[in-house]
Structures are given as C-alpha cells and as structure tokens.
Amino acid sequence: MSIPAFGLGTFRLQGQVVIDSVSTGLELGYRVIDTAQIYENEAEVGQAIAASGIAREELFITSKIWVANFAKDRLIDSLKESLNKLQTNYLDLTLIHWPSPEDQVPVEEFMGALLEAKQLGLTRQIGVSNFTVDLMQQAIAAIGAENIATHQIELHPYLQNRKVVEFAQSQGIQITSYMTLAYGEVLKDPLIQQIADRLQATPAQVTLAWAMQLGYAVIPSSTKRVNLQSNLLACTLTLSDADMALIAGLDRGQRLTSPKGIAPQWD
Ligand SMILES: NC(=O)c1ccc[n+]([C@@H]2O[C@H](COP(=O)([O-])OP(=O)(O)OC[C@H]3O[C@@H](n4cnc5c(N)ncnc54)[C@H](OP(=O)(O)O)[C@@H]3O)[C@@H](O)[C@H]2O)c1
C-alpha cells in the first residue's frame, strides 16, 4: 500500500487544541497526519511536528488544496504556502479537496497542475477527495490512474459508498475513509457495541478495524489522549467474516458531509 493504513485527522481542530492533539499523537506513535488548507491549522500542525523532533522521513504528511486555489497559476503557489506553514519542503500526499464548484476550473487544469507539483518534488503522491465516479473518470483521463494514489471519501458503517469504492478499486486507486467514526455517531450503534463487548474492544476500535480490513486507510481524529491511544490499537484487532458481514449490513446511505455550493451531485 502506498498510503499508510492508519493516521491522525485534524479537521475542526484549531490553535492549542490541534497542537496538543498532534503532539500527543506523535508521542503515542502516530506518524501520519492529515490536514488541509481550509482547516486553517497547517501552521499549528507544523509547529507540533517541529517541536516533536521526529525526523521528516519518518512522517507522512497530507494536505489538501482548497477550491479557491485550483487555477494553474495558483495551485503550486498555494502548495508552497502550505509547505511553509508545515515547515517542510515536501508533502507525502496532496489531495484536491473537493471538485471545483460548478466546474469553474476544468478537472484537467487542476489535475495537471497537481501532477506538475509532484514532478517538481513538492509532493511525493497526489490524489483526490469527494469525487463522484464521473469526476474520477475525468481525473483519470487527465493524468492517468497510475498517478492517483488515493481517493479520500466519507465512509463509515452508515455510508459505505460502494459504487465509488468499486470504481476506485477497479482503477487501482486506494480508498481513504474519512469520518470513519461518523464523527462519533456509529460508536453508539448497538450492533457495534455488542461486537466490541464480545471482543473486549471499544466501538471505535471495531469500526476502524472494519475499515482497515476492507483495505481502506483511516485517519480518525481525537482531542483526547485516551482515545488517541486506544484508537491506535485498532491496528491489532481482527474481525471475523461474520462480524464484517454484520457491519456491512449497517449501510443506510447516511451522509454527514455535503457542503452547499461545494458538494457534487453524489452517486
Ligand atoms: N476530505 C474531506 O473532505 C474530509 C472531510 C472530513 C474529514 N476529513 C479528515 O478525516 C478526519 C476524520 O474525520 P472527523 O475528524 O471529522 O471525524 P471522525 O474521526 O469520524 O470522528 C471524530 C470524533 O470522534 C470522537 N472520537 C474519536 N475517537 C474516539 C473514541 N475512541 N471514543 C469516543 N469518541 C471518539 C472524537 O471526539 P474526541 O475528540 O472527544 O475524542 C471526535 O468527536 C478529519 O479530522 C480530517 O482530517 C476529510
């Protein structure tokens, strides 16, 4: 896998909260950090990474280009600004955060600029996020599936996103699940709680293990040391085929993220 299976999300976390979350995560052994230009926390993430003293090559840092920076004369400059804030000279992964609203910037323009950023060494890998199958097809037509390392999408037991997953996998594009815990929603699910009790695990560990066992990378976020620590243990939990099938049955197409004016017409 070119994308590490387990990382740390930073959406919504600001100021000292994000510094503490990333610092604690790094101290506990997290080495993969997911941020984005629009999160307005790249500088704090960079500060926490610098203070950790961990060697750059041990880390895997992802950021995402915001839709206002898609034009070909803007994308690379905006990525350089992200690098400055993150106090590094390359990202491991750079994603197109959302498709361009109303196709203001053509897919081939921003994918072309992103590929150029990779060729310039500003990012090791590139990918997309929140694309439909149609948009993925356009991205593939623009730069080739071999250049698209991952598709980061909302994916949790209540939104299993099978059509998009099947298409991405058929193209050799790895899925990254965001909001794997449905922002805490699925942790209250009776079936997930029951499986967790039986396995002497937490509902979060069961949910994260389910996603990783399906081959998806995960990037759960937490502001609490105890949760950061216990979530990591999902990497050592294995679910039976029967439990995997039970969780597969929880899909109800429940999407939590669909920002007006930005989200595409979903598959
Ligand atoms: N590409 C995109 O458009 C996009 C969109 C959304 C998110 N993302 C990325 O995906 C990451 C993950 O998504 P997310 O942060 O929105 O949601 P999430 O990881 O599904 O859920 C985070 C929530 O779950 C809670 N939580 C975490 N571990 C827990 C545990 N063991 N027990 C109980 N509660 C727990 C956290 O609360 P506590 O702080 O109290 O632990 C927090 O409220 C983001 O941080 C971001 O990096 C990307």
The ligand as a Gaussian input file, in Angstrom:
#p B3LYP/6-31G(d) Opt

LIG

0 1
 N      -11.523000      15.146000       2.621000
 C      -12.508000      15.706000       3.296000
 O      -13.348000      16.441000       2.747000
 C      -12.636000      15.442000       4.767000
 C      -13.846000      15.729000       5.413000
 C      -13.940000      15.447000       6.772000
 C      -12.865000      14.904000       7.445000
 N      -11.688000      14.670000       6.796000
 C      -10.497000      14.129000       7.513000
 O      -10.888000      12.954000       8.203000
 C      -10.561000      13.090000       9.591000
 C      -11.543000      12.284000      10.417000
 O      -12.849000      12.813000      10.361000
 P      -13.519000      13.605000      11.596000
 O      -12.431000      14.095000      12.468000
 O      -14.461000      14.589000      11.028000
 O      -14.408000      12.518000      12.286000
 P      -14.138000      11.095000      12.968000
 O      -12.691000      10.767000      13.013000
 O      -15.119000      10.139000      12.392000
 O      -14.657000      11.379000      14.448000
 C      -14.005000      12.235000      15.315000
 C      -14.892000      12.326000      16.540000
 O      -14.920000      11.051000      17.184000
 C      -14.554000      11.198000      18.532000
 N      -13.716000      10.057000      18.890000
 C      -12.526000       9.699000      18.358000
 N      -12.074000       8.566000      18.927000
 C      -12.998000       8.217000      19.860000
 C      -13.097000       7.149000      20.774000
 N      -12.150000       6.218000      20.854000
 N      -14.195000       7.096000      21.576000
 C      -15.139000       8.045000      21.507000
 N      -15.116000       9.071000      20.655000
 C      -14.041000       9.158000      19.831000
 C      -13.803000      12.490000      18.645000
 O      -14.079000      13.076000      19.888000
 P      -12.899000      13.341000      20.964000
 O      -12.117000      14.497000      20.447000
 O      -13.711000      13.658000      22.178000
 O      -12.099000      12.082000      21.098000
 C      -14.430000      13.340000      17.531000
 O      -15.582000      13.986000      18.023000
 C      -10.652000      14.610000       9.810000
 O      -10.067000      15.008000      11.032000
 C       -9.974000      15.120000       8.572000
 O       -8.560000      15.039000       8.707000
 C      -11.571000      14.910000       5.461000

